[in-house]
Structure formats: C-alpha cells, structure tokens
Amino acid sequence: MKLLWSFMVVMILLLQVRLWVGEGSFAQVWSLNEAISDQRAENAELAARNELLYAEVRNLRSEQGAIEERARMNLGLIRQNETFFLVVEN
C-alpha cells in the first residue's frame, strides 16, 4: 500500500512541476498572452498610420490642388507671375 501511495505522490508532483514550469505551463501561457496583447497594440498603431497614408494617397490621386499644394510646401513651387516672399525667423 505504501508503494502505491508513494507512486501516486510522485506522479502528482511530476504533474504539478509540468503545470508550473514545463512547456504549456501557466508562466508560458501568461507570457504569450502578454506578447499577443503587445503585438495587437502595435498593429493598431500601424493600422492607424496606414489609414492616414492611404487617405493622403487618395487625396493626391483625386485632386489636382492637393498635388500643387504638396509641390509648393515641399518643393518650393512658384508659378509664373507670382511673387515669392521668404519670411526668416530670428
């Protein structure tokens, strides 16, 4: 009888060790859940950024004025018969 009880105690201890430390343990599951939530947050930020970029592309494709505005801001476009004023801050 003592042999059976000893065997059962050893088996229970082995199962407990696997539950807390081994592969698929609570610690590993908790770590993976944290990694998933971090990745979802990062994906949400990137999706918002991508949506802004898509909106800008749609705007540039649909309106000629948007292209001209970008050229004026980034490339310094000046049309003929326009006066250019450069404001220099101190």
Beta strands, then each sheet from edge to edge (+ up, - down):
end
